[in-house]
Amino acid sequence: MQVNLDIAALRTLVIGMELGSFAKAADRVGRSTSAVSAQIKKLEEQAGAPLFRKSGRGLALTDAGEVMLDYARRMVGLNDEAAAATRGLDMEGWIRLGLQEDFGEALLPQLLGRFARAHPKVRIEARVARNTELQERFDAGQLDLALLWNGNPDAEHTGERLASPRMCWIGASALPWQPGSGEPLPLIAFDRPCLFTQAATAALDRARIPWRLVFTSPSLNGLWAATAAGLGINIRTPYGLPGTVRVLDAKAAGLPPLPAIPLMLLMRSGESRPLADRLATMMREHLAGTVPPVVATRATLASRPGLDGLARVAAAPADRHAAGTPAA
C-alpha cells in the first residue's frame, strides 16, 4: 500500500529543527505540543522506522530521521512553490537582488529558476559582488534584498541572521606547507581588505605562525583557481566550495581554529514588498536545505515529554575531515 506522508507533519518537523524547539514550532504552526508530538509519532509510523534515538540525556536524529528531514525540506518547499505558483501567476513587478560571491553559482540558478516558474511576470535583476559593494548599494536603495557576510548593524535596515558558519582553511589535495618547517604559511587572498583574511591573519599571529601573501585576485574564481593549483591556502566557509578544493583539518595541518561569521539577509524595514518577501522566503528555504557538507547534521533533542524541546545544533560547523567594514 502506498504511503502518503502528511505535509503538515513534515512542515512541523522542518520548523522544529530550524527553530531549535518543537515547543516553538507548535506556536508557529498553531498547534499544542501534544498535537505536535502526535504528528512526529505519525511520521515515524509512516516511515516505518524511528526518527529519533536516545543520546545522553536527550534524543538525536537517527539515520532515518536525517533522511526524512532532508526529504521533508524538499517536499514542503515544493508544496509551497506549487501553492505560490497558482496564486502568483498574475503578480508583476521587479526585484533587485544582491548576492555575495560565495552564493552566485550555487544559489542563483536553482533559486531564480524556481521563482521564475512561480512568478513568470516578475523580473529579477541580480548582482553578484563583494560585501562592501552590496552594502553600499543596499544603503543607497539600489537593492531590495542582499545576502552577504556580516551585515552592518548601524545601517537603517533590518538584517536577519540566516546562519553562522565557521570559517575554514581551504586547500588542494596536497598541503603546500608543513607545520614547524619555519617557512611562512602561503596565503591566497583578495587584493583588497577582506573579513576572512583579517580573521585568518589575526589567528595566525596569535598562534605565532608566520605567513605571507603569495597570490591575490579581485575575484573569487581567481582565488579558487590558485587554491586548486596548490599555490597556497585560502579562507572561506563551506558554502559554495568548488570540487577542486577541500576543507583542511586545521589541527592536523597545524593551523589555529577560525571564528564563525554571520550570514545576513538584508531587507528594507517598514515597507510592504510582497515579491521581495516571497523571494526572501524561498532563499531561507533553499539555504536551510543546502547545509554545507562539513556542518554536523545530528541534532540533539532535550529530554522532555512529548518531544517538546529541541536543543540547538552548535552554530559552528564540525570538520568531517577531522575529529571600517572590510570586504569579504
Secondary structure by P-SEA (a helix, b strand, c coil): ccccccaaaaaaaaaaaaaccaaaaaaaacccaaaaaaaaaaaaaaaccccccccccbbbbcaaaaaaaaaaaaaaaaaaaaaaaaacccccbbbbbbbcccccccccaaaaaaaaaacccbbbbbbbbcaaaaaaaaaaccccbbbbccccccccbbbbbccbbbbbbccccccccccccccccbbbbcccccaaaaaaaaaaaaacbbbbbcbbbccaaaaaaaaaaccbbbbbccccccccccccccccccbbbbbbbbbbbbbbcccccaaaaaaaaaaaaaaaaccccccccbbbbccccccccccccccbbbbccccccccc
